[in-house]
Amino acid sequence: MDEQPSMSEDGDVNHIVESSSGKEVTTSEGSSDIEPYVGMEFESEEAAKVFYDAYATRLGFIMRVDAFRRSMRDGKVVWRRLVCNKEGFRKLRPRRSENRKPRAITREGCKAMIVVKKEKTGKWVVTRFVKEHNHPLVAIPSNGRRSVLLSQTPDEKDVKIRELTAELQRERKRSAAYQEQLYMVLREMEEHSNHLSRNIEDIVQSVRDIESKRLARIILYKTFMKLLISYLIKLVWLFLFLLIFKPILIRSCTARWLAHSRCIWME
């Protein structure tokens, strides 16, 4: 860490401290050794990050921006956890090649952290601070040169890039799986729609067949009624004919029978 003294307007000596992320933080002579504490306030989330980053650089570890929470109202970040870069453990994954050198262990389950929360006043307040580390810290050399730990920052960035790349690949696979499931649902909906259309067509055809059969029965009924009425009319006429001409027919038949009988007796 390189420190360059500067003079403030009121005569106090300030120090420009380069943090582990490469940012320059100006601290006063009396506040250069300030340690985070619960209730400590910052004007913004970025100010809290810069402060803890400078604190990490001074003690000899690297800060990592960790979890956060968003407001349910506007989606803005209202809670942030800043941890040591050795927080947690690396996920064990099968090696793709036996010839590849194993990556150096960079996470050891360190619990050191601070948690800052945005209050209603707009300020960010430290709500939790864990000071202890479970690994050795590399002290800052007196000549102002970066320590061996701080010189590993590019490697840490490479590790973070690899982690983000792997996360991006997982998200892409997950997105592809969701897309495939969506296509399957759409195909099932289309098949169901086609099946429903066929069922509707079958129902319409059945109704048409029923209507056709009903119409055929109506026509048959009307034809039968016409024939029945015609037959009844003929029966009525026959009855009337017999009723009117029955005496005449009886007398005529009787006369013929008597005449025939006389002829037989005369012979």
Sequence and secondary structure as in RCSB ss.txt:
>XXXX:A:sequence
MDEQPSMSEDGDVNHIVESSSGKEVTTSEGSSDIEPYVGMEFESEEAAKVFYDAYATRLGFIMRVDAFRRSMRDG
KVVWRRLVCNKEGFRKLRPRRSENRKPRAITREGCKAMIVVKKEKTGKWVVTRFVKEHNHPLVAIPSNGRRSVLL
SQTPDEKDVKIRELTAELQRERKRSAAYQEQLYMVLREMEEHSNHLSRNIEDIVQSVRDIESKRLARIILYKTFM
KLLISYLIKLVWLFLFLLIFKPILIRSCTARWLAHSRCIWME
>XXXX:A:secstr
  EEEEE TTS EEEEEE TTS EEEEETTTTT    TT EESSHHHHHHHHHHHHHHHT  EEEEEEEE TTT 
 EEEEEEEETT S       S TTS            EEEEEE TTS EEEEEEE   SS      TT    TTG
GGHHHHHHHHHHHHHHHHHHHHHHHHHHHHHHHHHHHHHHHHHHHHHHHHHHHHHHHHHHHHHHHHHHHHHHHHH
HHHHHHHHHHHHHHHHHHHHHHHHHHHHHHHHHHHHHHHHH 
